[in-house]
Amino acid sequence: MIPATILENGVKMPVIGLGTWQLTGQKCTDTLKKALNLGYTHIDTAEIYGNQKDIGRAIKGYPRDKLFITSKVWRDNLHYDDVLSACKNTLNDLGVDYLDLYLIHWPNHNIPLMGTLDALRKLYNEGKVRAIGVSNFTIRHLQDTIKITQIPICVNQVEFHPLLYQKDLLNFCENYNIKITAYSPLAKSEVFDNPLLKKIGRKYKKTAGQISLRWLLQKGTIVIPKASSEKHLKENLDVFDFELNKEDVKLIDNLNINKRLVNPVFSEFNYI
């Protein structure tokens, strides 16, 4: 059983999930079925991924209360009515009655945040989403959101891995009881070739990827590595039988080179 963390509003969220970005079609459906058989229950998707129907086929017949499903509303759909419509489409595509977590995928300063949050509150109050959060929000974005939200912002999903250790953001989120979900926790496979992580891995008889995931878990983050082979799906779950010592954690902390691998043209990361 995968351990869970408790979100600000009391909802339990498994600390490891399956990231599904760039997983589509039959490969996505087959991967999800393999993951469910291995014990995964936390699935991360988004309307922009174009795979929600594929995921819906994989989870059909699976007990809904055993799953934790996260989806995200795209940055172009953040007007009040658009959020409600996007969520309805997501629920229909997935074949479920509610989401466990619904996130604003990227901030968009061209659309008033208040309307977006009002729509998320309506969905929350109606039971269509069990918790809300954001993704790719900086400290400044979070400060703006916290000022006006009427329900807890439970999660901020961001790129986070040993090559991009966002310590200040992590500390800020901890102060406000916002959990960080680390996407691209394996730095798009770059951690596998990192000499330090490989060396530490040999010490614990783990792969460099498992060392990265363990470091993230010990930081209190949730991780959503993507994998499609059964071998890698299993490896990503096999991180609960060891603990990195303080010295190794510090070595990995100091590995940070601020290497951001996800930085689309519309993002504000270069201007903050």
C-alpha atoms as an extended CHARMM CRD file, in Angstrom:
* protein
*
       272  EXT
         1         1  MET       CA              0.0000000000        0.0000000000        0.0000000000  PROA      1               0.0000000000
         2         2  ILE       CA              1.3400000000        3.4260000000       -0.9870000000  PROA      2               0.0000000000
         3         3  PRO       CA              1.5430000000        5.8610000000        1.9680000000  PROA      3               0.0000000000
         4         4  ALA       CA             -0.7040000000        8.9080000000        1.8970000000  PROA      4               0.0000000000
         5         5  THR       CA             -0.3190000000       12.4880000000        3.0180000000  PROA      5               0.0000000000
         6         6  ILE       CA             -3.1460000000       14.5770000000        4.4570000000  PROA      6               0.0000000000
         7         7  LEU       CA             -4.1180000000       17.7080000000        2.5400000000  PROA      7               0.0000000000
         8         8  GLU       CA             -5.1330000000       20.9300000000        4.2720000000  PROA      8               0.0000000000
         9         9  ASN       CA             -8.8370000000       20.0580000000        4.0080000000  PROA      9               0.0000000000
        10        10  GLY       CA             -8.3750000000       16.5160000000        5.3750000000  PROA      10              0.0000000000
        11        11  VAL       CA             -8.3450000000       14.6180000000        2.0680000000  PROA      11              0.0000000000
        12        12  LYS       CA             -5.8100000000       11.7740000000        1.8730000000  PROA      12              0.0000000000
        13        13  MET       CA             -3.5140000000       11.8230000000       -1.1670000000  PROA      13              0.0000000000
        14        14  PRO       CA             -1.1130000000        8.9790000000       -2.0710000000  PROA      14              0.0000000000
        15        15  VAL       CA              2.4660000000       10.2640000000       -2.1010000000  PROA      15              0.0000000000
        16        16  ILE       CA              3.2970000000        8.4870000000       -5.3570000000  PROA      16              0.0000000000
        17        17  GLY       CA              1.1600000000        8.6880000000       -8.4640000000  PROA      17              0.0000000000
        18        18  LEU       CA              1.4790000000        7.9940000000      -12.1480000000  PROA      18              0.0000000000
        19        19  GLY       CA              2.1770000000       10.9930000000      -14.3610000000  PROA      19              0.0000000000
        20        20  THR       CA              0.5060000000       10.6100000000      -17.7600000000  PROA      20              0.0000000000
        21        21  TRP       CA              1.7840000000       13.5620000000      -19.7920000000  PROA      21              0.0000000000
        22        22  GLN       CA              2.5530000000       12.3560000000      -23.3420000000  PROA      22              0.0000000000
        23        23  LEU       CA              0.8710000000        9.0110000000      -22.6610000000  PROA      23              0.0000000000
        24        24  THR       CA             -2.0280000000        8.6700000000      -25.0870000000  PROA      24              0.0000000000
        25        25  GLY       CA             -4.1150000000        6.1180000000      -26.9300000000  PROA      25              0.0000000000
        26        26  GLN       CA             -3.9030000000        2.3990000000      -26.3140000000  PROA      26              0.0000000000
        27        27  LYS       CA             -0.4430000000        2.7630000000      -24.7510000000  PROA      27              0.0000000000
        28        28  CYS       CA             -1.9470000000        5.0220000000      -22.0870000000  PROA      28              0.0000000000
        29        29  THR       CA             -4.8150000000        2.6110000000      -21.3930000000  PROA      29              0.0000000000
        30        30  ASP       CA             -2.4820000000       -0.4000000000      -21.2060000000  PROA      30              0.0000000000
        31        31  THR       CA             -0.0230000000        1.4590000000      -18.9550000000  PROA      31              0.0000000000
        32        32  LEU       CA             -2.8020000000        2.4600000000      -16.5710000000  PROA      32              0.0000000000
        33        33  LYS       CA             -4.0250000000       -1.1140000000      -16.3370000000  PROA      33              0.0000000000
        34        34  LYS       CA             -0.4970000000       -2.3230000000      -15.5540000000  PROA      34              0.0000000000
        35        35  ALA       CA             -0.0990000000        0.4120000000      -12.9410000000  PROA      35              0.0000000000
        36        36  LEU       CA             -3.3940000000       -0.4410000000      -11.2510000000  PROA      36              0.0000000000
        37        37  ASN       CA             -2.3840000000       -4.1030000000      -11.0840000000  PROA      37              0.0000000000
        38        38  LEU       CA              0.8850000000       -3.0960000000       -9.4010000000  PROA      38              0.0000000000
        39        39  GLY       CA             -0.8800000000       -1.0510000000       -6.7370000000  PROA      39              0.0000000000
        40        40  TYR       CA             -0.9450000000        2.4780000000       -8.1280000000  PROA      40              0.0000000000
        41        41  THR       CA             -4.1060000000        4.3350000000       -7.1730000000  PROA      41              0.0000000000
        42        42  HSD       CA             -3.0880000000        7.9710000000       -7.7940000000  PROA      42              0.0000000000
        43        43  ILE       CA             -3.4560000000        9.0760000000      -11.4220000000  PROA      43              0.0000000000
        44        44  ASP       CA             -2.4220000000       12.5070000000      -12.6910000000  PROA      44              0.0000000000
        45        45  THR       CA             -3.8680000000       13.8780000000      -15.9180000000  PROA      45              0.0000000000
        46        46  ALA       CA             -5.0500000000       17.1400000000      -17.4820000000  PROA      46              0.0000000000
        47        47  GLU       CA             -7.4680000000       18.2190000000      -20.1830000000  PROA      47              0.0000000000
        48        48  ILE       CA             -4.5720000000       19.4140000000      -22.3550000000  PROA      48              0.0000000000
        49        49  TYR       CA             -2.9440000000       15.9540000000      -22.2830000000  PROA      49              0.0000000000
        50        50  GLY       CA             -5.6640000000       14.5600000000      -24.5540000000  PROA      50              0.0000000000
        51        51  ASN       CA             -5.7050000000       11.2240000000      -22.7130000000  PROA      51              0.0000000000
        52        52  GLN       CA             -8.6360000000       11.4370000000      -20.3070000000  PROA      52              0.0000000000
        53        53  LYS       CA            -10.8260000000        9.1050000000      -22.3940000000  PROA      53              0.0000000000
        54        54  ASP       CA             -7.9110000000        6.6510000000      -22.5700000000  PROA      54              0.0000000000
        55        55  ILE       CA             -7.6330000000        6.7570000000      -18.7810000000  PROA      55              0.0000000000
        56        56  GLY       CA            -11.3940000000        6.3930000000      -18.4760000000  PROA      56              0.0000000000
        57        57  ARG       CA            -11.2400000000        3.1210000000      -20.3930000000  PROA      57              0.0000000000
        58        58  ALA       CA             -8.5070000000        1.8270000000      -18.0800000000  PROA      58              0.0000000000
        59        59  ILE       CA            -10.3180000000        2.6180000000      -14.8410000000  PROA      59              0.0000000000
        60        60  LYS       CA            -13.7770000000        1.5080000000      -15.9550000000  PROA      60              0.0000000000
        61        61  GLY       CA            -15.0680000000       -0.9850000000      -13.4140000000  PROA      61              0.0000000000
        62        62  TYR       CA            -12.3460000000       -0.1530000000      -10.8810000000  PROA      62              0.0000000000
        63        63  PRO       CA            -13.7680000000        0.9240000000       -7.4830000000  PROA      63              0.0000000000
        64        64  ARG       CA            -13.8910000000        4.7180000000       -7.6520000000  PROA      64              0.0000000000
        65        65  ASP       CA            -13.2780000000        5.1730000000       -3.9290000000  PROA      65              0.0000000000
        66        66  LYS       CA             -9.9650000000        3.3210000000       -4.2710000000  PROA      66              0.0000000000
        67        67  LEU       CA             -8.6120000000        5.8520000000       -6.7700000000  PROA      67              0.0000000000
        68        68  PHE       CA             -7.1730000000        9.3470000000       -6.3940000000  PROA      68              0.0000000000
        69        69  ILE       CA             -7.5910000000       11.2490000000       -9.6620000000  PROA      69              0.0000000000
        70        70  THR       CA             -6.0180000000       14.6430000000      -10.3260000000  PROA      70              0.0000000000
        71        71  SER       CA             -6.8320000000       16.7060000000      -13.3840000000  PROA      71              0.0000000000
        72        72  LYS       CA             -6.0900000000       20.2700000000      -14.4530000000  PROA      72              0.0000000000
        73        73  VAL       CA             -7.9940000000       23.0180000000      -16.2280000000  PROA      73              0.0000000000
        74        74  TRP       CA             -5.9940000000       24.6040000000      -19.0460000000  PROA      74              0.0000000000
        75        75  ARG       CA             -4.8710000000       28.2330000000      -18.8150000000  PROA      75              0.0000000000
        76        76  ASP       CA             -7.1570000000       29.3260000000      -21.6830000000  PROA      76              0.0000000000
        77        77  ASN       CA            -10.2340000000       28.0110000000      -19.8550000000  PROA      77              0.0000000000
        78        78  LEU       CA             -9.9990000000       29.9730000000      -16.6010000000  PROA      78              0.0000000000
        79        79  HSD       CA            -13.0700000000       32.1900000000      -17.0100000000  PROA      79              0.0000000000
        80        80  TYR       CA            -15.8650000000       31.1640000000      -14.6060000000  PROA      80              0.0000000000
        81        81  ASP       CA            -18.1100000000       29.3910000000      -17.1280000000  PROA      81              0.0000000000
        82        82  ASP       CA            -15.1510000000       27.8550000000      -18.9520000000  PROA      82              0.0000000000
        83        83  VAL       CA            -13.8860000000       26.2300000000      -15.7480000000  PROA      83              0.0000000000
        84        84  LEU       CA            -17.2880000000       24.6670000000      -15.0980000000  PROA      84              0.0000000000
        85        85  SER       CA            -17.5110000000       23.4420000000      -18.6930000000  PROA      85              0.0000000000
        86        86  ALA       CA            -13.9550000000       22.0820000000      -18.6600000000  PROA      86              0.0000000000
        87        87  CYS       CA            -14.5890000000       20.1510000000      -15.4550000000  PROA      87              0.0000000000
        88        88  LYS       CA            -17.8160000000       18.6960000000      -16.8520000000  PROA      88              0.0000000000
        89        89  ASN       CA            -15.9510000000       17.5080000000      -19.9530000000  PROA      89              0.0000000000
        90        90  THR       CA            -13.1660000000       16.0240000000      -17.8350000000  PROA      90              0.0000000000
        91        91  LEU       CA            -15.6270000000       14.0900000000      -15.6830000000  PROA      91              0.0000000000
        92        92  ASN       CA            -17.3960000000       12.8050000000      -18.7890000000  PROA      92              0.0000000000
        93        93  ASP       CA            -14.1470000000       11.7780000000      -20.4620000000  PROA      93              0.0000000000
        94        94  LEU       CA            -12.9300000000        9.9420000000      -17.3680000000  PROA      94              0.0000000000
        95        95  GLY       CA            -16.3470000000        8.3950000000      -16.7090000000  PROA      95              0.0000000000
        96        96  VAL       CA            -16.3960000000        9.5210000000      -13.0660000000  PROA      96              0.0000000000
        97        97  ASP       CA            -18.6660000000       11.6700000000      -10.9080000000  PROA      97              0.0000000000
        98        98  TYR       CA            -15.9300000000       13.6410000000       -9.1370000000  PROA      98              0.0000000000
        99        99  LEU       CA            -12.2320000000       14.4790000000       -9.1080000000  PROA      99              0.0000000000
       100       100  ASP       CA            -10.1140000000       14.1070000000       -6.0050000000  PROA      100             0.0000000000
       101       101  LEU       CA             -8.0200000000       17.1290000000       -6.9500000000  PROA      101             0.0000000000
       102       102  TYR       CA             -8.5570000000       19.8160000000       -9.5840000000  PROA      102             0.0000000000
       103       103  LEU       CA             -5.7610000000       22.2390000000      -10.4260000000  PROA      103             0.0000000000
       104       104  ILE       CA             -5.2750000000       25.4600000000      -12.3630000000  PROA      104             0.0000000000
       105       105  HSD       CA             -2.6970000000       24.1400000000      -14.8390000000  PROA      105             0.0000000000
       106       106  TRP       CA             -0.7930000000       27.4010000000      -15.4130000000  PROA      106             0.0000000000
       107       107  PRO       CA             -1.3970000000       30.9640000000      -14.1980000000  PROA      107             0.0000000000
       108       108  ASN       CA             -2.8380000000       33.3780000000      -16.7490000000  PROA      108             0.0000000000
       109       109  HSD       CA             -2.7040000000       37.0590000000      -15.8070000000  PROA      109             0.0000000000
       110       110  ASN       CA             -5.0840000000       37.9050000000      -18.6610000000  PROA      110             0.0000000000
       111       111  ILE       CA             -7.9960000000       36.1840000000      -16.9050000000  PROA      111             0.0000000000
       112       112  PRO       CA             -9.1620000000       37.4730000000      -13.4800000000  PROA      112             0.0000000000
       113       113  LEU       CA             -8.2390000000       34.9530000000      -10.8150000000  PROA      113             0.0000000000
       114       114  MET       CA            -11.3200000000       35.6710000000       -8.7200000000  PROA      114             0.0000000000
       115       115  GLY       CA            -13.6650000000       34.2140000000      -11.3400000000  PROA      115             0.0000000000
       116       116  THR       CA            -11.5420000000       31.0840000000      -11.6230000000  PROA      116             0.0000000000
       117       117  LEU       CA            -11.5210000000       30.5760000000       -7.8680000000  PROA      117             0.0000000000
       118       118  ASP       CA            -15.2770000000       31.1870000000       -7.6570000000  PROA      118             0.0000000000
       119       119  ALA       CA            -15.8390000000       28.4320000000      -10.1910000000  PROA      119             0.0000000000
       120       120  LEU       CA            -13.5270000000       26.0520000000       -8.3170000000  PROA      120             0.0000000000
       121       121  ARG       CA            -15.3870000000       26.8530000000       -5.0850000000  PROA      121             0.0000000000
       122       122  LYS       CA            -18.7030000000       26.0120000000       -6.7570000000  PROA      122             0.0000000000
       123       123  LEU       CA            -17.3210000000       22.6670000000       -7.9520000000  PROA      123             0.0000000000
       124       124  TYR       CA            -15.9260000000       21.9960000000       -4.4730000000  PROA      124             0.0000000000
       125       125  ASN       CA            -19.2010000000       22.8360000000       -2.7320000000  PROA      125             0.0000000000
       126       126  GLU       CA            -21.1310000000       20.6460000000       -5.1710000000  PROA      126             0.0000000000
       127       127  GLY       CA            -18.8150000000       17.6920000000       -4.4640000000  PROA      127             0.0000000000
       128       128  LYS       CA            -17.5060000000       17.5050000000       -8.0270000000  PROA      128             0.0000000000
       129       129  VAL       CA            -13.9810000000       18.0700000000       -6.7350000000  PROA      129             0.0000000000
       130       130  ARG       CA            -12.7340000000       17.0100000000       -3.3070000000  PROA      130             0.0000000000
       131       131  ALA       CA             -9.8180000000       19.4480000000       -3.1980000000  PROA      131             0.0000000000
       132       132  ILE       CA             -8.4360000000       22.2690000000       -5.3190000000  PROA      132             0.0000000000
       133       133  GLY       CA             -4.9800000000       23.5110000000       -6.0740000000  PROA      133             0.0000000000
       134       134  VAL       CA             -2.6840000000       25.0810000000       -8.6340000000  PROA      134             0.0000000000
       135       135  SER       CA              0.2090000000       24.1130000000      -10.8640000000  PROA      135             0.0000000000
       136       136  ASN       CA              3.2910000000       26.0330000000      -11.9840000000  PROA      136             0.0000000000
       137       137  PHE       CA              2.5790000000       28.8180000000       -9.4840000000  PROA      137             0.0000000000
       138       138  THR       CA              5.4710000000       30.8600000000       -8.1300000000  PROA      138             0.0000000000
       139       139  ILE       CA              5.5140000000       32.3510000000       -4.6330000000  PROA      139             0.0000000000
       140       140  ARG       CA              4.1030000000       35.5800000000       -6.0250000000  PROA      140             0.0000000000
       141       141  HSD       CA              1.2590000000       33.7370000000       -7.7610000000  PROA      141             0.0000000000
       142       142  LEU       CA              0.5130000000       31.8570000000       -4.5560000000  PROA      142             0.0000000000
       143       143  GLN       CA              0.4770000000       35.0460000000       -2.5000000000  PROA      143             0.0000000000
       144       144  ASP       CA             -2.0600000000       36.5830000000       -4.8880000000  PROA      144             0.0000000000
       145       145  THR       CA             -4.2030000000       33.4530000000       -4.7240000000  PROA      145             0.0000000000
       146       146  ILE       CA             -4.1210000000       33.0100000000       -0.9590000000  PROA      146             0.0000000000
       147       147  LYS       CA             -5.3320000000       36.5910000000       -0.4860000000  PROA      147             0.0000000000
       148       148  ILE       CA             -8.6270000000       35.9760000000       -2.2560000000  PROA      148             0.0000000000
       149       149  THR       CA             -9.4350000000       32.2580000000       -2.0800000000  PROA      149             0.0000000000
       150       150  GLN       CA            -12.3080000000       31.1600000000        0.1440000000  PROA      150             0.0000000000
       151       151  ILE       CA            -11.3260000000       27.4910000000        0.2660000000  PROA      151             0.0000000000
       152       152  PRO       CA             -7.8940000000       25.9620000000        0.8810000000  PROA      152             0.0000000000
       153       153  ILE       CA             -5.3300000000       25.7760000000       -1.8890000000  PROA      153             0.0000000000
       154       154  CYS       CA             -4.1680000000       22.2600000000       -1.0760000000  PROA      154             0.0000000000
       155       155  VAL       CA             -1.5050000000       21.5400000000       -3.6960000000  PROA      155             0.0000000000
       156       156  ASN       CA              0.9660000000       23.3150000000       -5.9630000000  PROA      156             0.0000000000
       157       157  GLN       CA              2.2070000000       20.9830000000       -8.7070000000  PROA      157             0.0000000000
       158       158  VAL       CA              5.5640000000       22.1380000000      -10.0550000000  PROA      158             0.0000000000
       159       159  GLU       CA              8.7040000000       20.8630000000      -11.7190000000  PROA      159             0.0000000000
       160       160  PHE       CA             10.9010000000       19.6930000000       -8.8590000000  PROA      160             0.0000000000
       161       161  HSD       CA             13.9130000000       17.3680000000       -8.8930000000  PROA      161             0.0000000000
       162       162  PRO       CA             17.5480000000       17.3600000000       -7.7100000000  PROA      162             0.0000000000
       163       163  LEU       CA             18.5870000000       19.5640000000      -10.6420000000  PROA      163             0.0000000000
       164       164  LEU       CA             15.8480000000       22.0770000000       -9.7850000000  PROA      164             0.0000000000
       165       165  TYR       CA             15.6180000000       22.2330000000       -5.9920000000  PROA      165             0.0000000000
       166       166  GLN       CA             13.0540000000       24.9740000000       -5.3750000000  PROA      166             0.0000000000
       167       167  LYS       CA             13.8170000000       25.3570000000       -1.6910000000  PROA      167             0.0000000000
       168       168  ASP       CA             12.2300000000       28.7950000000       -1.1910000000  PROA      168             0.0000000000
       169       169  LEU       CA              9.0100000000       27.6650000000       -2.8560000000  PROA      169             0.0000000000
       170       170  LEU       CA              8.9630000000       24.4950000000       -0.7490000000  PROA      170             0.0000000000
       171       171  ASN       CA              9.4170000000       26.5060000000        2.4580000000  PROA      171             0.0000000000
       172       172  PHE       CA              6.6670000000       28.9410000000        1.4650000000  PROA      172             0.0000000000
       173       173  CYS       CA              4.2520000000       26.1090000000        0.7100000000  PROA      173             0.0000000000
       174       174  GLU       CA              5.0560000000       24.3800000000        3.9910000000  PROA      174             0.0000000000
       175       175  ASN       CA              4.2580000000       27.5970000000        5.8810000000  PROA      175             0.0000000000
       176       176  TYR       CA              0.8080000000       27.6930000000        4.2760000000  PROA      176             0.0000000000
       177       177  ASN       CA              0.1080000000       23.9400000000        4.4810000000  PROA      177             0.0000000000
       178       178  ILE       CA              0.2370000000       23.6260000000        0.6990000000  PROA      178             0.0000000000
       179       179  LYS       CA              1.6330000000       20.2990000000       -0.4900000000  PROA      179             0.0000000000
       180       180  ILE       CA              4.0160000000       20.2870000000       -3.4280000000  PROA      180             0.0000000000
       181       181  THR       CA              3.5500000000       17.6610000000       -6.1030000000  PROA      181             0.0000000000
       182       182  ALA       CA              6.7920000000       17.1940000000       -8.0110000000  PROA      182             0.0000000000
       183       183  TYR       CA              6.3290000000       16.6310000000      -11.7090000000  PROA      183             0.0000000000
       184       184  SER       CA              9.2610000000       15.5160000000      -13.8610000000  PROA      184             0.0000000000
       185       185  PRO       CA             10.7810000000       14.1480000000      -10.6150000000  PROA      185             0.0000000000
       186       186  LEU       CA             13.3490000000       12.2370000000      -12.6760000000  PROA      186             0.0000000000
       187       187  ALA       CA             14.2910000000       15.3810000000      -14.6470000000  PROA      187             0.0000000000
       188       188  LYS       CA             13.1290000000       13.7650000000      -17.8940000000  PROA      188             0.0000000000
       189       189  SER       CA             15.5120000000       10.8570000000      -17.2260000000  PROA      189             0.0000000000
       190       190  GLU       CA             18.5520000000       13.1120000000      -16.6930000000  PROA      190             0.0000000000
       191       191  VAL       CA             18.9420000000       11.8990000000      -13.0990000000  PROA      191             0.0000000000
       192       192  PHE       CA             19.8330000000        8.4240000000      -14.3770000000  PROA      192             0.0000000000
       193       193  ASP       CA             23.1510000000        9.6900000000      -15.7580000000  PROA      193             0.0000000000
       194       194  ASN       CA             24.0520000000       11.8990000000      -12.8120000000  PROA      194             0.0000000000
       195       195  PRO       CA             27.3290000000       10.6680000000      -11.2480000000  PROA      195             0.0000000000
       196       196  LEU       CA             26.4170000000       11.6740000000       -7.6890000000  PROA      196             0.0000000000
       197       197  LEU       CA             22.9920000000       10.0420000000       -7.7660000000  PROA      197             0.0000000000
       198       198  LYS       CA             24.4660000000        6.9030000000       -9.3120000000  PROA      198             0.0000000000
       199       199  LYS       CA             27.1390000000        6.7790000000       -6.6120000000  PROA      199             0.0000000000
       200       200  ILE       CA             24.5840000000        7.2080000000       -3.8110000000  PROA      200             0.0000000000
       201       201  GLY       CA             22.4150000000        4.6110000000       -5.5390000000  PROA      201             0.0000000000
       202       202  ARG       CA             25.1810000000        2.0260000000       -5.3580000000  PROA      202             0.0000000000
       203       203  LYS       CA             25.4260000000        2.6390000000       -1.6090000000  PROA      203             0.0000000000
       204       204  TYR       CA             21.7270000000        1.8780000000       -1.0760000000  PROA      204             0.0000000000
       205       205  LYS       CA             21.4760000000       -0.6890000000       -3.9120000000  PROA      205             0.0000000000
       206       206  LYS       CA             18.9930000000        1.5130000000       -5.7220000000  PROA      206             0.0000000000
       207       207  THR       CA             18.8870000000        3.2330000000       -9.0960000000  PROA      207             0.0000000000
       208       208  ALA       CA             19.6530000000        6.9320000000       -9.4750000000  PROA      208             0.0000000000
       209       209  GLY       CA             15.9610000000        7.4220000000      -10.2220000000  PROA      209             0.0000000000
       210       210  GLN       CA             14.9370000000        5.7690000000       -6.9730000000  PROA      210             0.0000000000
       211       211  ILE       CA             17.4030000000        7.9900000000       -5.1030000000  PROA      211             0.0000000000
       212       212  SER       CA             15.8030000000       11.0680000000       -6.6900000000  PROA      212             0.0000000000
       213       213  LEU       CA             12.2950000000        9.9240000000       -5.7330000000  PROA      213             0.0000000000
       214       214  ARG       CA             13.3690000000        9.0850000000       -2.1970000000  PROA      214             0.0000000000
       215       215  TRP       CA             14.9980000000       12.5100000000       -1.7830000000  PROA      215             0.0000000000
       216       216  LEU       CA             11.7800000000       14.1710000000       -2.9200000000  PROA      216             0.0000000000
       217       217  LEU       CA              9.6500000000       12.0830000000       -0.5710000000  PROA      217             0.0000000000
       218       218  GLN       CA             11.9180000000       12.9590000000        2.3480000000  PROA      218             0.0000000000
       219       219  LYS       CA             11.3770000000       16.6280000000        1.4560000000  PROA      219             0.0000000000
       220       220  GLY       CA              7.6700000000       16.0400000000        2.0390000000  PROA      220             0.0000000000
       221       221  THR       CA              6.6500000000       16.2930000000       -1.6030000000  PROA      221             0.0000000000
       222       222  ILE       CA              4.3190000000       14.0670000000       -3.6020000000  PROA      222             0.0000000000
       223       223  VAL       CA              5.8530000000       12.5540000000       -6.7420000000  PROA      223             0.0000000000
       224       224  ILE       CA              4.2450000000       11.6320000000      -10.0720000000  PROA      224             0.0000000000
       225       225  PRO       CA              6.9080000000        9.9590000000      -12.2340000000  PROA      225             0.0000000000
       226       226  LYS       CA              5.8530000000        8.8520000000      -15.6950000000  PROA      226             0.0000000000
       227       227  ALA       CA              6.5990000000        5.2900000000      -16.7170000000  PROA      227             0.0000000000
       228       228  SER       CA              5.1570000000        2.8620000000      -19.2320000000  PROA      228             0.0000000000
       229       229  SER       CA              7.1450000000       -0.3530000000      -18.7910000000  PROA      229             0.0000000000
       230       230  GLU       CA              6.2870000000       -2.6960000000      -15.9490000000  PROA      230             0.0000000000
       231       231  LYS       CA              9.9400000000       -2.6260000000      -14.8650000000  PROA      231             0.0000000000
       232       232  HSD       CA              9.9880000000        1.1420000000      -14.3640000000  PROA      232             0.0000000000
       233       233  LEU       CA              6.5040000000        1.1990000000      -12.8370000000  PROA      233             0.0000000000
       234       234  LYS       CA              7.7370000000       -1.2790000000      -10.2250000000  PROA      234             0.0000000000
       235       235  GLU       CA             11.0130000000        0.5670000000       -9.6460000000  PROA      235             0.0000000000
       236       236  ASN       CA              9.1960000000        3.8220000000       -8.9480000000  PROA      236             0.0000000000
       237       237  LEU       CA              7.1820000000        2.1390000000       -6.1930000000  PROA      237             0.0000000000
       238       238  ASP       CA             10.2110000000        0.4580000000       -4.6310000000  PROA      238             0.0000000000
       239       239  VAL       CA             11.3450000000        3.4760000000       -2.5950000000  PROA      239             0.0000000000
       240       240  PHE       CA              9.8500000000        2.8480000000        0.8260000000  PROA      240             0.0000000000
       241       241  ASP       CA             12.2990000000        0.2640000000        2.1650000000  PROA      241             0.0000000000
       242       242  PHE       CA             15.2100000000        2.6610000000        2.7630000000  PROA      242             0.0000000000
       243       243  GLU       CA             15.9590000000        6.1810000000        3.9320000000  PROA      243             0.0000000000
       244       244  LEU       CA             18.6820000000        8.5710000000        2.8180000000  PROA      244             0.0000000000
       245       245  ASN       CA             20.9190000000        9.7090000000        5.6540000000  PROA      245             0.0000000000
       246       246  LYS       CA             21.4130000000       13.4020000000        6.4040000000  PROA      246             0.0000000000
       247       247  GLU       CA             24.7940000000       13.5500000000        4.6770000000  PROA      247             0.0000000000
       248       248  ASP       CA             23.4390000000       12.1300000000        1.4280000000  PROA      248             0.0000000000
       249       249  VAL       CA             20.3980000000       14.4120000000        1.5380000000  PROA      249             0.0000000000
       250       250  LYS       CA             22.7270000000       17.4030000000        1.8740000000  PROA      250             0.0000000000
       251       251  LEU       CA             24.8680000000       16.2260000000       -1.0440000000  PROA      251             0.0000000000
       252       252  ILE       CA             21.7510000000       16.0120000000       -3.2310000000  PROA      252             0.0000000000
       253       253  ASP       CA             20.5420000000       19.4040000000       -1.9590000000  PROA      253             0.0000000000
       254       254  ASN       CA             23.7810000000       20.9370000000       -3.1960000000  PROA      254             0.0000000000
       255       255  LEU       CA             23.3980000000       19.3180000000       -6.6010000000  PROA      255             0.0000000000
       256       256  ASN       CA             20.8720000000       21.9800000000       -7.6360000000  PROA      256             0.0000000000
       257       257  ILE       CA             21.8160000000       23.7960000000      -10.8480000000  PROA      257             0.0000000000
       258       258  ASN       CA             18.4190000000       25.4750000000      -11.3440000000  PROA      258             0.0000000000
       259       259  LYS       CA             17.8710000000       23.4520000000      -14.5020000000  PROA      259             0.0000000000
       260       260  ARG       CA             14.2840000000       24.0380000000      -15.5600000000  PROA      260             0.0000000000
       261       261  LEU       CA             13.2110000000       21.5590000000      -18.2170000000  PROA      261             0.0000000000
       262       262  VAL       CA              9.6090000000       22.6910000000      -18.6250000000  PROA      262             0.0000000000
       263       263  ASN       CA              9.4210000000       26.3440000000      -19.6350000000  PROA      263             0.0000000000
       264       264  PRO       CA              6.8270000000       27.0230000000      -22.3590000000  PROA      264             0.0000000000
       265       265  VAL       CA              6.7780000000       30.3230000000      -24.1990000000  PROA      265             0.0000000000
       266       266  PHE       CA              3.8330000000       31.6600000000      -22.1960000000  PROA      266             0.0000000000
       267       267  SER       CA              5.4060000000       31.0070000000      -18.7780000000  PROA      267             0.0000000000
       268       268  GLU       CA              6.6270000000       33.8190000000      -16.5820000000  PROA      268             0.0000000000
       269       269  PHE       CA              9.5620000000       31.9570000000      -15.0600000000  PROA      269             0.0000000000
       270       270  ASN       CA             12.1050000000       34.0200000000      -16.9930000000  PROA      270             0.0000000000
       271       271  TYR       CA             10.6300000000       37.2920000000      -15.7900000000  PROA      271             0.0000000000
       272       272  ILE       CA             10.2060000000       36.6980000000      -12.0580000000  PROA      272             0.0000000000
